[in-house]
Structure formats: C-alpha cells, structure tokens
Amino acid sequence: MRRVRSAVLLALIVAACTPARAPWTAPGVAKAEAESEWEDCKRLARDRTGGMDRMAASSRTPENPLDAADRQKAATDSRRIVESCMRAKGFTPIKQ
C-alpha cells in the first residue's frame, strides 16, 4: 500500500511540475506545432534517459538516497536534452 501511495504521489508531483503548454516559441510557429515539437523532444529525452526521470516509485524504493540521486540526475539530463532539442529546432524558451 505504501508503494502505491508513493507512486501516486510521484505521478501527481510530475504532473504538477509539467507546464500545460509548451514553454517554447519560434517566429511563425503555431502553438499546436510548438506543442507537438515539444512532445517529440520530451519523448526523445525519455528514450535517452530510459524514462528514469518519470519512473514510478513502485519499482524503486523512495527511501534509498541512491535511487533519488539517479532520478534527480535523469531529470536534469532530461531537461538538458529537451532544451537542446528545442533549440536545434529553432525554438527559444518563453520568459515566465
């Protein structure tokens, strides 16, 4: 039961931290296209990090500091991959 609660909590945190729309823009690009490109870049990042940045706690113990460190590194790597991918496609981050 504890693992299920941890998995649900982790999913809620990830969902809450993910912007509802693409935080990127490019001249002449519609919002729908920007969101599609953003999803492609996020998919690339998940593939390259093995999805560890979003891995459910059910397969890893949240109390283990090494697991938390692995997930933190994967999340950092994922953000860098998405940023590099979006910049390569000509997008710039929206100032918030």
Backbone as CSV, one residue per row, in Angstrom:
resi,resn,N_x,N_y,N_z,CA_x,CA_y,CA_z,C_x,C_y,C_z
1,MET,0.821,-1.188,0.000,0.000,0.000,0.000,0.870,1.259,0.000
2,ARG,1.961,1.197,0.741,2.858,2.351,0.812,3.462,2.660,-0.555
3,ARG,3.810,1.631,-1.298,4.381,1.837,-2.635,3.353,2.447,-3.579
4,VAL,2.114,2.035,-3.443,1.068,2.583,-4.295,0.896,4.072,-4.002
5,ARG,0.847,4.431,-2.718,0.733,5.839,-2.353,1.925,6.635,-2.864
6,SER,3.113,6.068,-2.750,4.318,6.758,-3.240,4.255,6.959,-4.741
7,ALA,3.794,5.940,-5.467,3.693,6.037,-6.922,2.680,7.108,-7.322
8,VAL,1.560,7.152,-6.628,0.537,8.155,-6.928,1.065,9.550,-6.620
9,LEU,1.718,9.706,-5.498,2.277,11.000,-5.121,3.309,11.465,-6.145
10,LEU,4.185,10.564,-6.566,5.191,10.915,-7.566,4.532,11.338,-8.876
11,ALA,3.514,10.625,-9.301,2.809,10.971,-10.536,2.168,12.354,-10.432
12,LEU,1.585,12.662,-9.280,0.966,13.975,-9.082,2.002,15.092,-9.098
13,ILE,3.147,14.849,-8.495,4.210,15.854,-8.472,4.711,16.124,-9.882
14,VAL,4.949,15.060,-10.649,5.424,15.219,-12.030,4.389,15.978,-12.851
15,ALA,3.120,15.619,-12.693,2.061,16.297,-13.449,1.969,17.767,-13.061
16,ALA,2.113,18.067,-11.794,2.016,19.452,-11.327,3.190,20.290,-11.815
17,CYS,4.338,19.672,-12.002,5.532,20.407,-12.419,5.635,20.554,-13.927
18,THR,4.785,19.881,-14.668,4.836,19.937,-16.122,3.900,21.029,-16.625
19,PRO,4.425,21.997,-17.367,3.556,23.053,-17.888,2.462,22.476,-18.782
20,ALA,1.292,23.124,-18.797,0.164,22.658,-19.599,0.418,22.863,-21.089
21,ARG,1.224,23.852,-21.416,1.538,24.094,-22.822,3.045,24.243,-22.973
22,ALA,3.491,24.143,-24.200,4.921,24.212,-24.469,5.492,25.557,-24.046
23,PRO,6.509,25.553,-23.198,7.129,26.815,-22.771,8.179,27.303,-23.774
24,TRP,7.917,27.073,-25.051,8.848,27.425,-26.125,8.094,28.158,-27.230
25,THR,8.802,29.005,-27.944,8.205,29.726,-29.055,9.217,29.854,-30.189
26,ALA,8.693,30.060,-31.384,9.530,30.316,-32.562,8.707,31.205,-33.502
27,PRO,9.369,32.125,-34.196,8.642,33.010,-35.104,7.863,32.218,-36.161
28,GLY,6.591,32.558,-36.305,5.768,31.942,-37.342,5.310,30.523,-37.054
29,VAL,5.520,30.035,-35.841,5.115,28.671,-35.499,3.869,28.715,-34.618
30,ALA,2.845,28.001,-35.033,1.597,27.946,-34.275,1.806,27.211,-32.948
31,LYS,0.960,27.535,-31.962,1.067,26.890,-30.649,0.957,25.376,-30.748
32,ALA,0.054,24.897,-31.588,-0.133,23.443,-31.730,1.132,22.774,-32.251
33,GLU,1.796,23.414,-33.202,3.034,22.862,-33.745,4.144,22.897,-32.693
34,ALA,4.215,23.994,-31.933,5.224,24.096,-30.863,5.005,22.986,-29.839
35,GLU,3.755,22.734,-29.485,3.456,21.679,-28.522,3.821,20.307,-29.068
36,SER,3.566,20.087,-30.353,3.929,18.816,-30.977,5.443,18.609,-30.970
37,GLU,6.187,19.654,-31.318,7.655,19.566,-31.302,8.172,19.335,-29.891
38,TRP,7.548,20.004,-28.926,7.927,19.845,-27.515,7.695,18.408,-27.057
39,GLU,6.559,17.841,-27.441,6.271,16.440,-27.092,7.310,15.507,-27.717
40,ASP,7.696,15.787,-28.969,8.733,14.980,-29.628,10.042,15.046,-28.853
41,CYS,10.421,16.244,-28.420,11.674,16.403,-27.674,11.593,15.710,-26.315
42,LYS,10.438,15.792,-25.655,10.275,15.094,-24.369,10.346,13.578,-24.563
43,ARG,9.775,13.093,-25.657,9.846,11.657,-25.956,11.299,11.227,-26.181
44,LEU,12.057,12.046,-26.915,13.476,11.776,-27.143,14.218,11.704,-25.810
45,ALA,13.932,12.655,-24.923,14.590,12.682,-23.611,14.243,11.434,-22.807
46,ARG,12.965,11.028,-22.819,12.572,9.806,-22.093,13.301,8.587,-22.656
47,ASP,13.421,8.523,-23.985,14.125,7.395,-24.611,15.594,7.373,-24.202
48,ARG,16.219,8.530,-24.185,17.651,8.604,-23.868,17.957,8.393,-22.387
49,THR,17.017,8.756,-21.520,17.253,8.583,-20.080,16.634,7.297,-19.561
50,GLY,16.020,6.542,-20.434,15.371,5.306,-20.005,14.108,5.578,-19.208
51,GLY,13.588,6.792,-19.301,12.376,7.150,-18.586,12.546,7.263,-17.088
52,MET,13.798,7.243,-16.612,14.031,7.269,-15.165,13.536,8.534,-14.502
53,ASP,13.472,9.642,-15.243,13.004,10.882,-14.632,11.530,10.806,-14.271
54,ARG,10.801,9.856,-14.856,9.379,9.710,-14.586,9.052,8.348,-13.985
55,MET,10.073,7.595,-13.628,9.861,6.232,-13.155,9.017,6.202,-11.880
56,ALA,8.047,5.340,-11.865,7.176,5.212,-10.693,7.946,4.627,-9.523
57,ALA,7.572,5.046,-8.355,8.237,4.583,-7.137,7.971,3.111,-6.876
58,SER,7.021,2.534,-7.591,6.689,1.135,-7.333,7.852,0.197,-7.636
59,SER,8.752,0.609,-8.524,9.875,-0.261,-8.861,11.157,0.144,-8.145
60,ARG,11.111,1.249,-7.412,12.295,1.726,-6.710,11.853,2.215,-5.328
61,THR,12.700,2.066,-4.366,12.335,2.495,-3.019,12.692,3.960,-2.834
62,PRO,11.698,4.801,-2.519,11.981,6.230,-2.392,12.893,6.562,-1.216
63,GLU,13.018,5.669,-0.262,13.871,5.918,0.896,15.353,5.774,0.563
64,ASN,15.663,5.102,-0.530,17.051,4.868,-0.902,17.627,6.130,-1.547
65,PRO,18.618,6.769,-0.907,19.176,8.008,-1.463,19.812,7.829,-2.837
66,LEU,20.325,6.646,-3.132,20.928,6.420,-4.450,19.859,6.427,-5.532
67,ASP,18.690,5.861,-5.241,17.593,5.894,-6.207,17.158,7.329,-6.461
68,ALA,17.039,8.104,-5.391,16.645,9.504,-5.535,17.692,10.266,-6.352
69,ALA,18.954,9.996,-6.115,20.023,10.656,-6.865,19.966,10.266,-8.344
70,ASP,19.696,8.991,-8.612,19.568,8.532,-10.004,18.421,9.251,-10.707
71,ARG,17.286,9.355,-10.034,16.129,10.026,-10.628,16.419,11.515,-10.834
72,GLN,17.105,12.136,-9.870,17.440,13.557,-9.998,18.378,13.783,-11.184
73,LYS,19.381,12.923,-11.346,20.299,13.055,-12.478,19.551,12.852,-13.795
74,ALA,18.668,11.854,-13.828,17.892,11.603,-15.043,16.992,12.797,-15.369
75,ALA,16.399,13.417,-14.347,15.551,14.580,-14.579,16.368,15.747,-15.132
76,THR,17.559,15.957,-14.581,18.442,17.018,-15.068,18.864,16.730,-16.508
77,ASP,19.262,15.490,-16.776,19.647,15.113,-18.137,18.481,15.299,-19.099
78,SER,17.293,14.932,-18.664,16.101,15.055,-19.495,15.832,16.510,-19.857
79,ARG,15.915,17.402,-18.878,15.701,18.834,-19.148,16.724,19.348,-20.156
80,ARG,17.965,18.929,-20.009,19.019,19.373,-20.940,18.769,18.851,-22.355
81,ILE,18.329,17.615,-22.459,18.041,17.028,-23.778,16.891,17.766,-24.442
82,VAL,15.823,18.033,-23.683,14.674,18.761,-24.237,15.113,20.149,-24.684
83,GLU,15.879,20.845,-23.862,16.330,22.189,-24.219,17.173,22.161,-25.493
84,SER,18.111,21.248,-25.575,18.968,21.139,-26.753,18.147,20.815,-28.000
85,CYS,17.210,19.907,-27.861,16.349,19.502,-28.977,15.516,20.672,-29.480
86,MET,14.887,21.393,-28.553,14.036,22.515,-28.952,14.854,23.640,-29.575
87,ARG,16.007,23.927,-29.031,16.861,24.971,-29.617,17.319,24.562,-31.021
88,ALA,17.622,23.276,-31.209,18.038,22.788,-32.527,16.913,22.939,-33.556
89,LYS,15.670,22.950,-33.092,14.519,23.111,-33.984,14.152,24.579,-34.185
90,GLY,14.947,25.477,-33.586,14.728,26.898,-33.786,13.846,27.582,-32.743
91,PHE,13.546,26.898,-31.655,12.691,27.469,-30.619,13.533,28.160,-29.546
92,THR,12.916,29.116,-28.871,13.518,29.767,-27.720,12.541,29.654,-26.556
93,PRO,13.063,29.593,-25.330,12.152,29.480,-24.180,11.345,30.754,-23.979
94,ILE,10.101,30.588,-23.548,9.237,31.717,-23.232,9.625,32.209,-21.840
95,LYS,9.871,33.495,-21.720,10.207,34.083,-20.423,8.965,34.078,-19.544
96,GLN,9.115,33.559,-18.332,7.953,33.493,-17.432,8.134,34.300,-16.205
